[in-house]
Structures are given as structure tokens and as C-alpha cells.
Amino acid sequence: MAEAYGSRWTSSYGDNPNQGAALTWAKGLAGLTGEQLAGGIGACIACADPWPPTLPEFRMRCLGIPSFAAVRADSARQDGFTRLVWQYLDGHRYRMSSAEHADRLLREAYDQAKEHLMRGGELPAAPVGEIQQERRDTAPATREQVQGHMADIARELGLSASEAEAMGADGVLQAGE
């Protein structure tokens, strides 16, 4: 981190890996894998922020927690963290709220999901597939089919023959009737 942030790192956290902030960071990062730590460093470099992150910010980057704005933009819920956020969100209440209130609800769910991961919780499993819907080819009814259905409806409604005829072959009342 000192190589990435230079004096901004060392003036904030020191340069001795065996005392002070280094010990706190070691405790705060305990349990993370080498791959997660590398991901956190990569995220620091990619974000182009000239200031070093705090320990919680770096842990979030290691865990791959996206920004609130990224979660808000992920309307298709493709990201595992976004799916976790939606587990903490009352979707009906969210959809029925004003934009400002909905944003507050989403922020609360985001904070709960973030805390869940920061405490060692896991992301929900990725969906295993989509439910396929049966696709049917439809064709318009023939005139004879419509007449047959109209006769059945007239019989069910107890309409007289003249009333049924008044409905016409197309199944609608003729003008003026």
C-alpha cells in the first residue's frame, strides 16, 4: 500500500509492519484469502482515489462490495451483492414509495447487506436457471367458431333466439339495438 499511496499511506498508518496501525489492519483483515486481498489492492488502484482507504473501506473492497450507486443501477439484480440487498428490502414497500423514501429504504437494505458480509456472512447462491414458459402459437377464431361460442354464451345467459341474433355473427350488438 505504501508503494501505491506513498507518503499519504505512511503518514496515516506508519511504515513499520510490526506495530501501530499495521497490527490493527492485520486483525481487521484476518480471515480474508490472498485472492480477496489482491482484489482489494486491485480495487484501490482501479478507483483512482489519491487517498488511501480506511480499514473498513479496504475490507469492503476485498470482499467485492460494490458502491451504493452500483447497486441502485443493477436493476436486473445480476450482482450477488445486489441480490443480497434485495433480501433485506420489502419490494412492495419500495415500489410504492416516493423516490426519496425508496432511496432511503434501499440505503438501509444496502447497509444491512454490507454489515452481513463484513461480519463474515455469505452472498446468496446464484440463480440456477430461468423458468421457461411454454410458447404457444395462436390463430384467430374462425367465423363458425365465434358463432358456436356465441350460441353457447346465449344459452348460458338465457337469451332468447332474437336477442342472440341481435348480437350478430361477430358477437357484438348491432348499431341501434
N, C-alpha and C positions, 0 to 999 in steps of 0.2 A: 504494500500500500504506500510505503514511503517513496518507492520508485514512481508510482503513478501520481501521487499528490505532492511530493517533495516536502518543502518546509511547512506547508499547510497541515500535513499529516504529523510531522514530528513536533511541531509547536503545539498541536492539540493533544497528541497522545504519547509523545516521547519517542525515543529511539531505542530503548532498552527492552528487549522482548521478555525479560525475566522479572519485571516489576511494574507497578503502577497500572496504567490502563491496559497494558498487554495481558495482565492476569485477569482483569475483568472481561476483556474481549475473549480470552480463552474459555472462561466459564460460559459466557454468553453464546459462544459458537460450538460448545460441546455437543456432541451427538450429530452434527452435520457431517455428511460424507465429503470426501475430497472433491467429488464431482459437483456437489452443491456449492462448496467454497469457490471452486473455479468458476461456476456460473455466477456467483455473486461478484467476483472480481471482473468478469466479463461484462456484467450489467453496469458496474461502476464506470468502466471505460466507455461503454456504449452510450451512457446517458449524457456525457459531455458536461457534467456539472463540475466546475473547477474546485469545489469544496468537498472534502471527504465526508462520507456518510457517518451518521451516528451508529452505534452498535445495533439498535433496533432496525434502523434503515438498512444496514448491511445484511442483517439476518433476513429481513423481508426479501431482499434481492437474491440471497442464497436460496430461499425457499420458492422463488419464482412468483411471488405475489405481485400481480400487476397493479398499476395505479388505479385509483377510483375512476378516472376518466376512461381508461381502457375497459373497465368492467361495464360502465354505463354504455359504451359504444358496442359491446358484444351482445347485441340483441338476440342473436341466434344461439347464444349460450354454448359456443364452441369450446371455450376455455374451461378447464376443470375448476378453476377458482371461481369463475362466474357461476357455474352450476352450484358450487357450494354456497355462494352468496344467496342464490335463489332458494336454497333450502331454508334460509333464515328469514325469508321475505314472504309476507302474506300477499300473494299475487293479486288477489281480488282487491284488497285494500289499496295496493299500489296503483292498479289500473283505474280505480275510482277516485283517486286523489288528484288535487291540483298539481301542477308541475313542481311547484316549490315543495309541497308536502311529500310528493312522490320521491323527490331527490333526497329529502331528509330520511325517508323510510329506507331507501336504497343505501344511503350512507351508514345507517345503523346496522343494516344487514352486512354491509361490507366490513365494518369494524368487528362484528361478531365472528365472521368468517376468518378475518385476519388473525384475531386472537386465538381462534381454534387451531390454525396452522402454527402460529408462533409457539403454542404450548405443546406442539408435537402431534396434533391431530392430522388426519389424512384427508386427501381430496376424495370426493365421491368417484366411484368407478365410472369409466367412460361408457356411454350407451353401447349396448352390444349390437344393435341394429335398428332398423326402422320397421314400423308396422306397414306391411304392404296392403294396399287397398285393391280390391277386385275392380278391374276396369271392364265396364260393360259398354257395348255398342248399342246405341238406341236408335230407333227409327220411329218416325211419326205414325200414329194410328191411321188405319185406312178409314174411309167414309163408312164402310159397313161395320167396322169395329166400333166406331163412335156411335152409330145408330143403335147397335146392340147394347152398348153401355148405357146410353140414354134411356132405352126401354127398361133396362134393369133398375135404373135410378128412379124413373117414373113409377114403376111398380112398387119400389121400396117406400117412396114418398106418398103413395096412394093417389097419384094424379090420374085424372080421367084421360081417356084417349084424346079428347080435344085439347086438353091442357098440355099433354105430352107432344101433340102435333104442333102446338103453338110455340114450343121450344125450338122447333125446326130441326133440320138434319145436322146443323153444325153445333147443336147443343146450347144455343143461346136464344133468348126470347127475340122474336122478330120485332122490328120497329113498330110502335103503336100498339103493342099487345101487352 
